[in-house]
Amino acid sequence: MKTSIDRIRGKIAELGAKIADLRIAERELEALDAAPAPRTRSKVKAKRKSPADVATIAPQTVGAAITDV
């Protein structure tokens, strides 16, 4: 049968193992934070149409579309 002191020593050993695991996780997180963030590609911006281009592309009515055909 384990004595109280043996159980306490067992718990201390378990806590020591948990502390070691947490220190490893901490180092890994610090390494990730220190690494530069991956660069993302910028989105291609849509080309704006000039007012002259917009004027030439006027909305077509149904009747005008039928007469064009």
mmCIF file of the N, C-alpha and C atoms, coordinates in Angstrom:
data_MODEL
# 
_entry.id   MODEL 
# 
loop_
_atom_site.group_PDB 
_atom_site.id 
_atom_site.type_symbol 
_atom_site.label_atom_id 
_atom_site.label_alt_id 
_atom_site.label_comp_id 
_atom_site.label_asym_id 
_atom_site.label_entity_id 
_atom_site.label_seq_id 
_atom_site.pdbx_PDB_ins_code 
_atom_site.Cartn_x 
_atom_site.Cartn_y 
_atom_site.Cartn_z 
_atom_site.occupancy 
_atom_site.B_iso_or_equiv 
_atom_site.pdbx_formal_charge 
_atom_site.auth_seq_id 
_atom_site.auth_comp_id 
_atom_site.auth_asym_id 
_atom_site.auth_atom_id 
_atom_site.pdbx_PDB_model_num 
ATOM 1   N N  . MET A 1 1  ? 0.847   -1.174 0.000   1.00 0.00 ? 1  MET A N  1 
ATOM 2   C CA . MET A 1 1  ? 0.000   0.000  0.000   1.00 0.00 ? 1  MET A CA 1 
ATOM 3   C C  . MET A 1 1  ? 0.893   1.238  0.000   1.00 0.00 ? 1  MET A C  1 
ATOM 4   N N  . LYS A 1 2  ? 0.477   2.194  -0.824  1.00 0.00 ? 2  LYS A N  1 
ATOM 5   C CA . LYS A 1 2  ? 1.257   3.421  -0.931  1.00 0.00 ? 2  LYS A CA 1 
ATOM 6   C C  . LYS A 1 2  ? 0.995   4.314  0.276   1.00 0.00 ? 2  LYS A C  1 
ATOM 7   N N  . THR A 1 3  ? 2.036   4.909  0.689   1.00 0.00 ? 3  THR A N  1 
ATOM 8   C CA . THR A 1 3  ? 1.879   5.867  1.781   1.00 0.00 ? 3  THR A CA 1 
ATOM 9   C C  . THR A 1 3  ? 1.561   7.236  1.201   1.00 0.00 ? 3  THR A C  1 
ATOM 10  N N  . SER A 1 4  ? 1.181   8.121  2.033   1.00 0.00 ? 4  SER A N  1 
ATOM 11  C CA . SER A 1 4  ? 0.837   9.475  1.593   1.00 0.00 ? 4  SER A CA 1 
ATOM 12  C C  . SER A 1 4  ? 2.011   10.144 0.895   1.00 0.00 ? 4  SER A C  1 
ATOM 13  N N  . ILE A 1 5  ? 3.203   9.922  1.412   1.00 0.00 ? 5  ILE A N  1 
ATOM 14  C CA . ILE A 1 5  ? 4.380   10.559 0.821   1.00 0.00 ? 5  ILE A CA 1 
ATOM 15  C C  . ILE A 1 5  ? 4.636   10.014 -0.579  1.00 0.00 ? 5  ILE A C  1 
ATOM 16  N N  . ASP A 1 6  ? 4.353   8.728  -0.805  1.00 0.00 ? 6  ASP A N  1 
ATOM 17  C CA . ASP A 1 6  ? 4.523   8.133  -2.138  1.00 0.00 ? 6  ASP A CA 1 
ATOM 18  C C  . ASP A 1 6  ? 3.521   8.722  -3.133  1.00 0.00 ? 6  ASP A C  1 
ATOM 19  N N  . ARG A 1 7  ? 2.286   8.911  -2.660  1.00 0.00 ? 7  ARG A N  1 
ATOM 20  C CA . ARG A 1 7  ? 1.267   9.520  -3.536  1.00 0.00 ? 7  ARG A CA 1 
ATOM 21  C C  . ARG A 1 7  ? 1.631   10.954 -3.871  1.00 0.00 ? 7  ARG A C  1 
ATOM 22  N N  . ILE A 1 8  ? 2.134   11.676 -2.931  1.00 0.00 ? 8  ILE A N  1 
ATOM 23  C CA . ILE A 1 8  ? 2.554   13.061 -3.164  1.00 0.00 ? 8  ILE A CA 1 
ATOM 24  C C  . ILE A 1 8  ? 3.703   13.099 -4.166  1.00 0.00 ? 8  ILE A C  1 
ATOM 25  N N  . ARG A 1 9  ? 4.664   12.204 -4.016  1.00 0.00 ? 9  ARG A N  1 
ATOM 26  C CA . ARG A 1 9  ? 5.789   12.153 -4.964  1.00 0.00 ? 9  ARG A CA 1 
ATOM 27  C C  . ARG A 1 9  ? 5.306   11.792 -6.363  1.00 0.00 ? 9  ARG A C  1 
ATOM 28  N N  . GLY A 1 10 ? 4.312   10.901 -6.444  1.00 0.00 ? 10 GLY A N  1 
ATOM 29  C CA . GLY A 1 10 ? 3.740   10.547 -7.751  1.00 0.00 ? 10 GLY A CA 1 
ATOM 30  C C  . GLY A 1 10 ? 3.075   11.747 -8.417  1.00 0.00 ? 10 GLY A C  1 
ATOM 31  N N  . LYS A 1 11 ? 2.328   12.504 -7.628  1.00 0.00 ? 11 LYS A N  1 
ATOM 32  C CA . LYS A 1 11 ? 1.660   13.708 -8.160  1.00 0.00 ? 11 LYS A CA 1 
ATOM 33  C C  . LYS A 1 11 ? 2.692   14.739 -8.607  1.00 0.00 ? 11 LYS A C  1 
ATOM 34  N N  . ILE A 1 12 ? 3.752   14.878 -7.839  1.00 0.00 ? 12 ILE A N  1 
ATOM 35  C CA . ILE A 1 12 ? 4.814   15.825 -8.214  1.00 0.00 ? 12 ILE A CA 1 
ATOM 36  C C  . ILE A 1 12 ? 5.437   15.409 -9.540  1.00 0.00 ? 12 ILE A C  1 
ATOM 37  N N  . ALA A 1 13 ? 5.648   14.112 -9.725  1.00 0.00 ? 13 ALA A N  1 
ATOM 38  C CA . ALA A 1 13 ? 6.216   13.616 -10.981 1.00 0.00 ? 13 ALA A CA 1 
ATOM 39  C C  . ALA A 1 13 ? 5.268   13.888 -12.145 1.00 0.00 ? 13 ALA A C  1 
ATOM 40  N N  . GLU A 1 14 ? 3.962   13.679 -11.949 1.00 0.00 ? 14 GLU A N  1 
ATOM 41  C CA . GLU A 1 14 ? 2.968   13.957 -12.989 1.00 0.00 ? 14 GLU A CA 1 
ATOM 42  C C  . GLU A 1 14 ? 2.967   15.445 -13.348 1.00 0.00 ? 14 GLU A C  1 
ATOM 43  N N  . LEU A 1 15 ? 3.002   16.280 -12.327 1.00 0.00 ? 15 LEU A N  1 
ATOM 44  C CA . LEU A 1 15 ? 3.012   17.730 -12.579 1.00 0.00 ? 15 LEU A CA 1 
ATOM 45  C C  . LEU A 1 15 ? 4.285   18.153 -13.306 1.00 0.00 ? 15 LEU A C  1 
ATOM 46  N N  . GLY A 1 16 ? 5.410   17.533 -12.956 1.00 0.00 ? 16 GLY A N  1 
ATOM 47  C CA . GLY A 1 16 ? 6.665   17.837 -13.651 1.00 0.00 ? 16 GLY A CA 1 
ATOM 48  C C  . GLY A 1 16 ? 6.583   17.489 -15.129 1.00 0.00 ? 16 GLY A C  1 
ATOM 49  N N  . ALA A 1 17 ? 5.942   16.363 -15.454 1.00 0.00 ? 17 ALA A N  1 
ATOM 50  C CA . ALA A 1 17 ? 5.773   15.961 -16.853 1.00 0.00 ? 17 ALA A CA 1 
ATOM 51  C C  . ALA A 1 17 ? 4.858   16.947 -17.587 1.00 0.00 ? 17 ALA A C  1 
ATOM 52  N N  . LYS A 1 18 ? 3.785   17.391 -16.932 1.00 0.00 ? 18 LYS A N  1 
ATOM 53  C CA . LYS A 1 18 ? 2.878   18.366 -17.545 1.00 0.00 ? 18 LYS A CA 1 
ATOM 54  C C  . LYS A 1 18 ? 3.589   19.686 -17.791 1.00 0.00 ? 18 LYS A C  1 
ATOM 55  N N  . ILE A 1 19 ? 4.417   20.105 -16.846 1.00 0.00 ? 19 ILE A N  1 
ATOM 56  C CA . ILE A 1 19 ? 5.165   21.357 -17.006 1.00 0.00 ? 19 ILE A CA 1 
ATOM 57  C C  . ILE A 1 19 ? 6.105   21.251 -18.205 1.00 0.00 ? 19 ILE A C  1 
ATOM 58  N N  . ALA A 1 20 ? 6.760   20.113 -18.361 1.00 0.00 ? 20 ALA A N  1 
ATOM 59  C CA . ALA A 1 20 ? 7.672   19.915 -19.492 1.00 0.00 ? 20 ALA A CA 1 
ATOM 60  C C  . ALA A 1 20 ? 6.915   19.996 -20.811 1.00 0.00 ? 20 ALA A C  1 
ATOM 61  N N  . ASP A 1 21 ? 5.730   19.370 -20.872 1.00 0.00 ? 21 ASP A N  1 
ATOM 62  C CA . ASP A 1 21 ? 4.913   19.429 -22.088 1.00 0.00 ? 21 ASP A CA 1 
ATOM 63  C C  . ASP A 1 21 ? 4.476   20.860 -22.397 1.00 0.00 ? 21 ASP A C  1 
ATOM 64  N N  . LEU A 1 22 ? 4.104   21.595 -21.359 1.00 0.00 ? 22 LEU A N  1 
ATOM 65  C CA . LEU A 1 22 ? 3.680   22.980 -21.566 1.00 0.00 ? 22 LEU A CA 1 
ATOM 66  C C  . LEU A 1 22 ? 4.837   23.856 -22.038 1.00 0.00 ? 22 LEU A C  1 
ATOM 67  N N  . ARG A 1 23 ? 6.030   23.597 -21.547 1.00 0.00 ? 23 ARG A N  1 
ATOM 68  C CA . ARG A 1 23 ? 7.190   24.371 -21.989 1.00 0.00 ? 23 ARG A CA 1 
ATOM 69  C C  . ARG A 1 23 ? 7.486   24.100 -23.456 1.00 0.00 ? 23 ARG A C  1 
ATOM 70  N N  . ILE A 1 24 ? 7.330   22.853 -23.881 1.00 0.00 ? 24 ILE A N  1 
ATOM 71  C CA . ILE A 1 24 ? 7.529   22.519 -25.296 1.00 0.00 ? 24 ILE A CA 1 
ATOM 72  C C  . ILE A 1 24 ? 6.498   23.249 -26.149 1.00 0.00 ? 24 ILE A C  1 
ATOM 73  N N  . ALA A 1 25 ? 5.245   23.224 -25.725 1.00 0.00 ? 25 ALA A N  1 
ATOM 74  C CA . ALA A 1 25 ? 4.183   23.908 -26.467 1.00 0.00 ? 25 ALA A CA 1 
ATOM 75  C C  . ALA A 1 25 ? 4.440   25.410 -26.519 1.00 0.00 ? 25 ALA A C  1 
ATOM 76  N N  . GLU A 1 26 ? 4.939   25.967 -25.411 1.00 0.00 ? 26 GLU A N  1 
ATOM 77  C CA . GLU A 1 26 ? 5.240   27.395 -25.375 1.00 0.00 ? 26 GLU A CA 1 
ATOM 78  C C  . GLU A 1 26 ? 6.334   27.740 -26.383 1.00 0.00 ? 26 GLU A C  1 
ATOM 79  N N  . ARG A 1 27 ? 7.385   26.938 -26.457 1.00 0.00 ? 27 ARG A N  1 
ATOM 80  C CA . ARG A 1 27 ? 8.463   27.193 -27.417 1.00 0.00 ? 27 ARG A CA 1 
ATOM 81  C C  . ARG A 1 27 ? 7.961   27.107 -28.847 1.00 0.00 ? 27 ARG A C  1 
ATOM 82  N N  . GLU A 1 28 ? 7.092   26.132 -29.117 1.00 0.00 ? 28 GLU A N  1 
ATOM 83  C CA . GLU A 1 28 ? 6.543   26.003 -30.463 1.00 0.00 ? 28 GLU A CA 1 
ATOM 84  C C  . GLU A 1 28 ? 5.704   27.224 -30.834 1.00 0.00 ? 28 GLU A C  1 
ATOM 85  N N  . LEU A 1 29 ? 4.890   27.694 -29.904 1.00 0.00 ? 29 LEU A N  1 
ATOM 86  C CA . LEU A 1 29 ? 4.069   28.881 -30.173 1.00 0.00 ? 29 LEU A CA 1 
ATOM 87  C C  . LEU A 1 29 ? 4.928   30.122 -30.378 1.00 0.00 ? 29 LEU A C  1 
ATOM 88  N N  . GLU A 1 30 ? 5.974   30.260 -29.584 1.00 0.00 ? 30 GLU A N  1 
ATOM 89  C CA . GLU A 1 30 ? 6.867   31.408 -29.762 1.00 0.00 ? 30 GLU A CA 1 
ATOM 90  C C  . GLU A 1 30 ? 7.554   31.351 -31.118 1.00 0.00 ? 30 GLU A C  1 
ATOM 91  N N  . ALA A 1 31 ? 7.919   30.156 -31.565 1.00 0.00 ? 31 ALA A N  1 
ATOM 92  C CA . ALA A 1 31 ? 8.554   30.011 -32.874 1.00 0.00 ? 31 ALA A CA 1 
ATOM 93  C C  . ALA A 1 31 ? 7.581   30.399 -33.975 1.00 0.00 ? 31 ALA A C  1 
ATOM 94  N N  . LEU A 1 32 ? 6.318   30.036 -33.816 1.00 0.00 ? 32 LEU A N  1 
ATOM 95  C CA . LEU A 1 32 ? 5.319   30.394 -34.826 1.00 0.00 ? 32 LEU A CA 1 
ATOM 96  C C  . LEU A 1 32 ? 5.070   31.898 -34.837 1.00 0.00 ? 32 LEU A C  1 
ATOM 97  N N  . ASP A 1 33 ? 5.041   32.513 -33.668 1.00 0.00 ? 33 ASP A N  1 
ATOM 98  C CA . ASP A 1 33 ? 4.816   33.955 -33.589 1.00 0.00 ? 33 ASP A CA 1 
ATOM 99  C C  . ASP A 1 33 ? 6.003   34.731 -34.148 1.00 0.00 ? 33 ASP A C  1 
ATOM 100 N N  . ALA A 1 34 ? 7.210   34.205 -33.972 1.00 0.00 ? 34 ALA A N  1 
ATOM 101 C CA . ALA A 1 34 ? 8.406   34.897 -34.444 1.00 0.00 ? 34 ALA A CA 1 
ATOM 102 C C  . ALA A 1 34 ? 8.564   34.783 -35.956 1.00 0.00 ? 34 ALA A C  1 
ATOM 103 N N  . ALA A 1 35 ? 8.029   33.735 -36.544 1.00 0.00 ? 35 ALA A N  1 
ATOM 104 C CA . ALA A 1 35 ? 8.145   33.551 -37.995 1.00 0.00 ? 35 ALA A CA 1 
ATOM 105 C C  . ALA A 1 35 ? 7.303   34.611 -38.700 1.00 0.00 ? 35 ALA A C  1 
ATOM 106 N N  . PRO A 1 36 ? 7.802   35.123 -39.827 1.00 0.00 ? 36 PRO A N  1 
ATOM 107 C CA . PRO A 1 36 ? 7.011   36.121 -40.552 1.00 0.00 ? 36 PRO A CA 1 
ATOM 108 C C  . PRO A 1 36 ? 5.737   35.484 -41.100 1.00 0.00 ? 36 PRO A C  1 
ATOM 109 N N  . ALA A 1 37 ? 4.704   36.266 -41.121 1.00 0.00 ? 37 ALA A N  1 
ATOM 110 C CA . ALA A 1 37 ? 3.428   35.773 -41.625 1.00 0.00 ? 37 ALA A CA 1 
ATOM 111 C C  . ALA A 1 37 ? 3.549   35.501 -43.121 1.00 0.00 ? 37 ALA A C  1 
ATOM 112 N N  . PRO A 1 38 ? 2.901   34.437 -43.605 1.00 0.00 ? 38 PRO A N  1 
ATOM 113 C CA . PRO A 1 38 ? 2.983   34.152 -45.040 1.00 0.00 ? 38 PRO A CA 1 
ATOM 114 C C  . PRO A 1 38 ? 2.339   35.280 -45.831 1.00 0.00 ? 38 PRO A C  1 
ATOM 115 N N  . ARG A 1 39 ? 2.997   35.629 -46.908 1.00 0.00 ? 39 ARG A N  1 
ATOM 116 C CA . ARG A 1 39 ? 2.464   36.709 -47.743 1.00 0.00 ? 39 ARG A CA 1 
ATOM 117 C C  . ARG A 1 39 ? 1.347   36.158 -48.608 1.00 0.00 ? 39 ARG A C  1 
ATOM 118 N N  . THR A 1 40 ? 0.272   36.870 -48.635 1.00 0.00 ? 40 THR A N  1 
ATOM 119 C CA . THR A 1 40 ? -0.840  36.467 -49.479 1.00 0.00 ? 40 THR A CA 1 
ATOM 120 C C  . THR A 1 40 ? -0.820  37.308 -50.733 1.00 0.00 ? 40 THR A C  1 
ATOM 121 N N  . ARG A 1 41 ? -1.291  36.731 -51.762 1.00 0.00 ? 41 ARG A N  1 
ATOM 122 C CA . ARG A 1 41 ? -1.346  37.479 -53.021 1.00 0.00 ? 41 ARG A CA 1 
ATOM 123 C C  . ARG A 1 41 ? -2.477  38.500 -52.946 1.00 0.00 ? 41 ARG A C  1 
ATOM 124 N N  . SER A 1 42 ? -2.198  39.673 -53.462 1.00 0.00 ? 42 SER A N  1 
ATOM 125 C CA . SER A 1 42 ? -3.238  40.696 -53.447 1.00 0.00 ? 42 SER A CA 1 
ATOM 126 C C  . SER A 1 42 ? -4.267  40.368 -54.520 1.00 0.00 ? 42 SER A C  1 
ATOM 127 N N  . LYS A 1 43 ? -5.480  40.723 -54.248 1.00 0.00 ? 43 LYS A N  1 
ATOM 128 C CA . LYS A 1 43 ? -6.548  40.457 -55.201 1.00 0.00 ? 43 LYS A CA 1 
ATOM 129 C C  . LYS A 1 43 ? -6.398  41.383 -56.398 1.00 0.00 ? 43 LYS A C  1 
ATOM 130 N N  . VAL A 1 44 ? -6.723  40.857 -57.543 1.00 0.00 ? 44 VAL A N  1 
ATOM 131 C CA . VAL A 1 44 ? -6.652  41.655 -58.755 1.00 0.00 ? 44 VAL A CA 1 
ATOM 132 C C  . VAL A 1 44 ? -7.796  42.659 -58.720 1.00 0.00 ? 44 VAL A C  1 
ATOM 133 N N  . LYS A 1 45 ? -7.445  43.897 -58.904 1.00 0.00 ? 45 LYS A N  1 
ATOM 134 C CA . LYS A 1 45 ? -8.468  44.941 -58.866 1.00 0.00 ? 45 LYS A CA 1 
ATOM 135 C C  . LYS A 1 45 ? -9.134  45.046 -60.232 1.00 0.00 ? 45 LYS A C  1 
ATOM 136 N N  . ALA A 1 46 ? -10.432 45.236 -60.216 1.00 0.00 ? 46 ALA A N  1 
ATOM 137 C CA . ALA A 1 46 ? -11.184 45.384 -61.452 1.00 0.00 ? 46 ALA A CA 1 
ATOM 138 C C  . ALA A 1 46 ? -10.855 46.738 -62.073 1.00 0.00 ? 46 ALA A C  1 
ATOM 139 N N  . LYS A 1 47 ? -10.744 46.717 -63.376 1.00 0.00 ? 47 LYS A N  1 
ATOM 140 C CA . LYS A 1 47 ? -10.434 47.955 -64.085 1.00 0.00 ? 47 LYS A CA 1 
ATOM 141 C C  . LYS A 1 47 ? -11.714 48.783 -64.206 1.00 0.00 ? 47 LYS A C  1 
ATOM 142 N N  . ARG A 1 48 ? -11.633 50.024 -63.802 1.00 0.00 ? 48 ARG A N  1 
ATOM 143 C CA . ARG A 1 48 ? -12.799 50.895 -63.897 1.00 0.00 ? 48 ARG A CA 1 
ATOM 144 C C  . ARG A 1 48 ? -12.967 51.374 -65.324 1.00 0.00 ? 48 ARG A C  1 
ATOM 145 N N  . LYS A 1 49 ? -14.201 51.439 -65.741 1.00 0.00 ? 49 LYS A N  1 
ATOM 146 C CA . LYS A 1 49 ? -14.492 51.928 -67.084 1.00 0.00 ? 49 LYS A CA 1 
ATOM 147 C C  . LYS A 1 49 ? -14.555 53.452 -67.052 1.00 0.00 ? 49 LYS A C  1 
ATOM 148 N N  . SER A 1 50 ? -14.033 54.018 -68.087 1.00 0.00 ? 50 SER A N  1 
ATOM 149 C CA . SER A 1 50 ? -14.075 55.472 -68.176 1.00 0.00 ? 50 SER A CA 1 
ATOM 150 C C  . SER A 1 50 ? -15.501 55.902 -68.529 1.00 0.00 ? 50 SER A C  1 
ATOM 151 N N  . PRO A 1 51 ? -15.845 57.161 -68.253 1.00 0.00 ? 51 PRO A N  1 
ATOM 152 C CA . PRO A 1 51 ? -17.201 57.633 -68.571 1.00 0.00 ? 51 PRO A CA 1 
ATOM 153 C C  . PRO A 1 51 ? -17.522 57.511 -70.057 1.00 0.00 ? 51 PRO A C  1 
ATOM 154 N N  . ALA A 1 52 ? -16.538 57.624 -70.930 1.00 0.00 ? 52 ALA A N  1 
ATOM 155 C CA . ALA A 1 52 ? -16.787 57.494 -72.365 1.00 0.00 ? 52 ALA A CA 1 
ATOM 156 C C  . ALA A 1 52 ? -17.197 56.069 -72.705 1.00 0.00 ? 52 ALA A C  1 
ATOM 157 N N  . ASP A 1 53 ? -16.564 55.077 -72.054 1.00 0.00 ? 53 ASP A N  1 
ATOM 158 C CA . ASP A 1 53 ? -16.914 53.682 -72.301 1.00 0.00 ? 53 ASP A CA 1 
ATOM 159 C C  . ASP A 1 53 ? -18.320 53.374 -71.799 1.00 0.00 ? 53 ASP A C  1 
ATOM 160 N N  . VAL A 1 54 ? -18.693 53.950 -70.678 1.00 0.00 ? 54 VAL A N  1 
ATOM 161 C CA . VAL A 1 54 ? -20.010 53.717 -70.114 1.00 0.00 ? 54 VAL A CA 1 
ATOM 162 C C  . VAL A 1 54 ? -21.082 54.313 -71.016 1.00 0.00 ? 54 VAL A C  1 
ATOM 163 N N  . ALA A 1 55 ? -20.798 55.451 -71.623 1.00 0.00 ? 55 ALA A N  1 
ATOM 164 C CA . ALA A 1 55 ? -21.780 56.106 -72.493 1.00 0.00 ? 55 ALA A CA 1 
ATOM 165 C C  . ALA A 1 55 ? -22.025 55.281 -73.751 1.00 0.00 ? 55 ALA A C  1 
ATOM 166 N N  . THR A 1 56 ? -21.004 54.615 -74.267 1.00 0.00 ? 56 THR A N  1 
ATOM 167 C CA . THR A 1 56 ? -21.186 53.822 -75.488 1.00 0.00 ? 56 THR A CA 1 
ATOM 168 C C  . THR A 1 56 ? -21.921 52.522 -75.200 1.00 0.00 ? 56 THR A C  1 
ATOM 169 N N  . ILE A 1 57 ? -21.878 52.032 -73.963 1.00 0.00 ? 57 ILE A N  1 
ATOM 170 C CA . ILE A 1 57 ? -22.559 50.793 -73.595 1.00 0.00 ? 57 ILE A CA 1 
ATOM 171 C C  . ILE A 1 57 ? -23.815 51.166 -72.818 1.00 0.00 ? 57 ILE A C  1 
ATOM 172 N N  . ALA A 1 58 ? -24.774 51.752 -73.506 1.00 0.00 ? 58 ALA A N  1 
ATOM 173 C CA . ALA A 1 58 ? -26.023 52.151 -72.863 1.00 0.00 ? 58 ALA A CA 1 
ATOM 174 C C  . ALA A 1 58 ? -26.930 50.935 -72.775 1.00 0.00 ? 58 ALA A C  1 
ATOM 175 N N  . PRO A 1 59 ? -27.753 50.858 -71.753 1.00 0.00 ? 59 PRO A N  1 
ATOM 176 C CA . PRO A 1 59 ? -28.670 49.733 -71.653 1.00 0.00 ? 59 PRO A CA 1 
ATOM 177 C C  . PRO A 1 59 ? -29.614 49.729 -72.848 1.00 0.00 ? 59 PRO A C  1 
ATOM 178 N N  . GLN A 1 60 ? -29.832 48.554 -73.370 1.00 0.00 ? 60 GLN A N  1 
ATOM 179 C CA . GLN A 1 60 ? -30.634 48.421 -74.582 1.00 0.00 ? 60 GLN A CA 1 
ATOM 180 C C  . GLN A 1 60 ? -32.053 48.011 -74.216 1.00 0.00 ? 60 GLN A C  1 
ATOM 181 N N  . THR A 1 61 ? -33.019 48.620 -74.864 1.00 0.00 ? 61 THR A N  1 
ATOM 182 C CA . THR A 1 61 ? -34.401 48.265 -74.601 1.00 0.00 ? 61 THR A CA 1 
ATOM 183 C C  . THR A 1 61 ? -34.744 47.009 -75.378 1.00 0.00 ? 61 THR A C  1 
ATOM 184 N N  . VAL A 1 62 ? -35.849 46.388 -75.022 1.00 0.00 ? 62 VAL A N  1 
ATOM 185 C CA . VAL A 1 62 ? -36.276 45.159 -75.685 1.00 0.00 ? 62 VAL A CA 1 
ATOM 186 C C  . VAL A 1 62 ? -36.567 45.427 -77.149 1.00 0.00 ? 62 VAL A C  1 
ATOM 187 N N  . GLY A 1 63 ? -37.237 46.538 -77.402 1.00 0.00 ? 63 GLY A N  1 
ATOM 188 C CA . GLY A 1 63 ? -37.574 46.881 -78.791 1.00 0.00 ? 63 GLY A CA 1 
ATOM 189 C C  . GLY A 1 63 ? -36.333 47.108 -79.625 1.00 0.00 ? 63 GLY A C  1 
ATOM 190 N N  . ALA A 1 64 ? -35.319 47.791 -79.081 1.00 0.00 ? 64 ALA A N  1 
ATOM 191 C CA . ALA A 1 64 ? -34.087 48.048 -79.820 1.00 0.00 ? 64 ALA A CA 1 
ATOM 192 C C  . ALA A 1 64 ? -33.335 46.746 -80.079 1.00 0.00 ? 64 ALA A C  1 
ATOM 193 N N  . ALA A 1 65 ? -33.368 45.825 -79.127 1.00 0.00 ? 65 ALA A N  1 
ATOM 194 C CA . ALA A 1 65 ? -32.703 44.545 -79.311 1.00 0.00 ? 65 ALA A CA 1 
ATOM 195 C C  . ALA A 1 65 ? -33.386 43.744 -80.421 1.00 0.00 ? 65 ALA A C  1 
ATOM 196 N N  . ILE A 1 66 ? -34.731 43.821 -80.491 1.00 0.00 ? 66 ILE A N  1 
ATOM 197 C CA . ILE A 1 66 ? -35.465 43.083 -81.537 1.00 0.00 ? 66 ILE A CA 1 
ATOM 198 C C  . ILE A 1 66 ? -35.171 43.673 -82.896 1.00 0.00 ? 66 ILE A C  1 
ATOM 199 N N  . THR A 1 67 ? -35.115 44.990 -83.000 1.00 0.00 ? 67 THR A N  1 
ATOM 200 C CA . THR A 1 67 ? -34.835 45.604 -84.296 1.00 0.00 ? 67 THR A CA 1 
ATOM 201 C C  . THR A 1 67 ? -33.401 45.345 -84.736 1.00 0.00 ? 67 THR A C  1 
ATOM 202 N N  . ASP A 1 68 ? -32.467 45.214 -83.806 1.00 0.00 ? 68 ASP A N  1 
ATOM 203 C CA . ASP A 1 68 ? -31.084 44.899 -84.173 1.00 0.00 ? 68 ASP A CA 1 
ATOM 204 C C  . ASP A 1 68 ? -30.970 43.499 -84.745 1.00 0.00 ? 68 ASP A C  1 
ATOM 205 N N  . VAL A 1 69 ? -31.775 42.592 -84.238 1.00 0.00 ? 69 VAL A N  1 
ATOM 206 C CA . VAL A 1 69 ? -31.711 41.195 -84.704 1.00 0.00 ? 69 VAL A CA 1 
ATOM 207 C C  . VAL A 1 69 ? -32.356 41.110 -86.041 1.00 0.00 ? 69 VAL A C  1 
# 
